[in-house]
Amino acid sequence: MKAVTLRAHFDGENIRLDEACALEQDTPLTVTVWPKGEEEELRAGWDLVAATTLTGAYADDEPDYPLELIKEPNPDYEGR
């Protein structure tokens, strides 16, 4: 299984996944606890960190690749 990010919540006794995912017994997990009511603010911070890191992966003179160079488009891409 490849790594995935899933939304979940704590019901007072157990951590419950908010979406279906088939997990094998003893599958290693990483749990991030978001302070209640601050989820969106913290997620925006993580998004900024990710974007900054991604920006650092490219040089200032990185060429722009036009859409015409795509040989096989991803049919699931929504053009975000």
Order of alpha helices (4+ residues) and beta strands (2+ residues): beta-beta-alpha
